[in-house]
């Protein structure tokens, strides 16, 4: 199962690591240059918690910390 928040739908997003080399113009150099770009993932802060369901039962699911702090779920 993918790590996606069951409440908010938050999921990992693609991004890049950009490596630069050289001295900045602000510091008296000729400027920085990009030497490599590597793809990476920005992962949401998900917790595997037991949640009380509306019918009174409990279920374990991935929930983002933002949803827990906002009170969107009731922890058991």
N, C-alpha and C positions, 0 to 999 in steps of 0.2 A: 504494500500500500504506500502511495506517495505521501510525503509529509506536507499535507495541506490542512490548514485550519478548518475544522468542521463548522465553525460559526461564521468567521469573517471571509473565508476563502483565500487567505493569504497563502502564497506559494513561493518557492525559490525563483529569483529573477536573474537573468544573465547580465553580466557586466564584464569589465576588463581591468586587468592590472597593467598600468602603463609605466614602463621603466624609462627614466630620462637620465641623460648624462651630460655633464658640462656645467660651466659656471653661468649663473643667470646674468642677464644684462644689468639688472639692478645692482648686482654685486661687482660689476666691472668686467664681466666676461663677454663672450660673443653670443651667448644664449644657450639654452638647453636644447638637446636633440633627443627624439624618441629612439630608443635602441631596440625595444621589443614590446609587443602587446600580447598578453596571455589572457585567455578567457577564464572567468571565474563565476561562482554563484554567490549571490547575496541570499542567505537563508533567514527566514523569519524565526523569531524566538518562540518555538512551539514547545509545549509541555504535554506529556502523556498523562492525563488525569482522569479520575472517575467523576462523571457528571451526573447529577440527578435529572432524570427526564421528566417531562410534564405529567406523564401517567404514574409517577411515583417510583419507577424503576431506576436502576443505575446502569451506566454504560461508560466504557473507557474510550476516550477519543483524543486526537491531537487538537489542542486548543492554543491559540496565541495568547501570550501574556497580556497583550493589549485588551483582548476580550475578557480575560479573567479580572484585570484591574477595573474595567468598565462595569463589571457586574453583569455581563451578558450570560454567564453560566453560573450555576450553583455547584460548588465543589462538595464532594462527599467525604 
